[in-house]
Amino acid sequence: MADFLSTREGSVTVLTVSGRLDPSSGKDLRDSIDRIVDADGKADLLVDLSGLDYMASAGFRELFLAGRKLARQGARLAVCGLCGEVKRVFELARFDTAYPIYPSRAEAVADLGASASGS
């Protein structure tokens, strides 16, 4: 079971996902992202996976679709906090090239926030 918490850090919306993102949690991830995108419009979305122990293919699919949806609205999706098995699967599936990946939340928020204020 995965837990989802959204917060705002400057101009960036952060969705923290923790626990296990199994096949049945894919819809929960989609619902969380849809609520954020619908509420924040063109805000960049950072998905913090530092507390995630496992991620099924449904999670990758939802992130991919969210990235496309955000791009159509002029916003960006980024991911941070990959570690352990989740990081290994991201690299094996080549998802580490689909959108920006940051080692930490602080680095991601600083970079995304700086790009947003510079545009």
Legacy VTK file of the C-alpha trace (Angstrom):
# vtk DataFile Version 3.0
C-alpha trace
ASCII
DATASET POLYDATA
POINTS 119 float
0.000 0.000 0.000
1.316 3.427 -0.924
0.775 6.725 0.843
0.542 10.043 -1.015
1.133 13.530 0.386
1.176 16.716 -1.672
2.813 19.942 -0.549
3.911 23.159 -2.188
7.518 24.369 -2.140
7.724 27.746 -3.814
6.501 27.369 -7.388
6.810 23.569 -7.315
4.163 21.084 -6.203
5.702 18.051 -4.511
3.955 14.685 -4.361
5.632 12.408 -1.834
4.970 8.724 -2.419
5.942 6.213 0.250
5.427 2.538 0.981
4.766 0.073 -1.827
3.294 1.163 -5.133
1.788 -2.160 -6.213
-0.565 -2.736 -9.167
-3.640 -1.816 -7.142
-2.032 1.504 -6.087
-1.584 2.704 -9.684
-5.068 4.216 -9.742
-4.377 5.968 -6.420
-1.238 7.518 -7.908
-3.177 8.635 -11.000
-5.947 10.124 -8.841
-3.394 12.010 -6.705
-1.610 13.387 -9.762
-4.890 14.333 -11.464
-6.026 16.275 -8.373
-2.727 18.156 -8.300
-2.710 18.907 -12.029
-6.354 20.010 -11.985
-5.772 22.289 -8.974
-2.367 23.728 -9.896
-2.731 24.145 -13.629
0.704 24.890 -15.021
2.793 24.240 -11.900
5.733 21.875 -12.205
5.279 18.590 -10.346
8.074 16.899 -8.433
7.410 13.300 -7.394
9.540 12.404 -4.362
10.081 8.641 -4.241
12.628 8.578 -1.412
10.181 6.715 0.850
9.125 4.182 -1.774
10.184 0.553 -1.237
8.657 -0.972 -4.370
7.120 0.276 -7.608
5.116 -1.912 -10.002
4.839 -1.202 -13.715
1.514 0.557 -13.111
3.431 3.293 -11.281
5.792 3.798 -14.204
2.838 4.006 -16.571
1.123 6.656 -14.458
4.293 8.742 -14.225
4.750 8.535 -17.985
1.152 9.631 -18.627
1.442 12.423 -16.055
4.589 13.722 -17.745
2.779 13.894 -21.076
-0.258 15.597 -19.540
1.887 18.194 -17.780
3.909 18.872 -20.944
0.690 19.604 -22.859
-0.135 22.199 -20.185
3.328 23.787 -20.314
4.523 22.268 -17.034
7.163 19.680 -16.189
7.361 16.430 -14.269
10.511 15.562 -12.354
11.399 12.782 -9.934
13.721 12.758 -6.942
14.890 10.441 -4.210
15.360 7.252 -6.191
17.101 4.580 -4.156
17.515 0.837 -3.835
15.346 -1.419 -5.956
13.210 1.472 -7.257
16.306 3.202 -8.645
17.549 -0.040 -10.213
14.229 -0.636 -11.989
14.122 2.994 -13.198
17.559 2.491 -14.750
16.780 -0.943 -16.243
13.554 0.313 -17.820
15.374 3.460 -19.023
12.844 5.643 -17.227
15.778 7.613 -15.873
15.873 9.351 -19.279
12.135 10.105 -19.561
12.161 13.167 -17.291
14.609 14.951 -15.006
15.801 12.863 -12.079
17.310 14.614 -9.051
19.207 13.027 -6.179
17.362 15.089 -3.566
14.213 17.127 -3.101
16.219 20.257 -2.256
18.172 20.081 -5.531
15.015 19.485 -7.542
13.050 22.327 -5.960
15.981 24.710 -6.389
16.442 23.824 -10.062
12.758 23.691 -10.998
12.026 26.885 -9.081
14.939 28.712 -10.719
13.828 27.620 -14.212
10.247 28.643 -13.530
11.231 32.124 -12.379
13.574 32.512 -15.350
10.899 31.828 -17.953
LINES 1 120
119 0 1 2 3 4 5 6 7 8 9 10 11 12 13 14 15 16 17 18 19 20 21 22 23 24 25 26 27 28 29 30 31 32 33 34 35 36 37 38 39 40 41 42 43 44 45 46 47 48 49 50 51 52 53 54 55 56 57 58 59 60 61 62 63 64 65 66 67 68 69 70 71 72 73 74 75 76 77 78 79 80 81 82 83 84 85 86 87 88 89 90 91 92 93 94 95 96 97 98 99 100 101 102 103 104 105 106 107 108 109 110 111 112 113 114 115 116 117 118
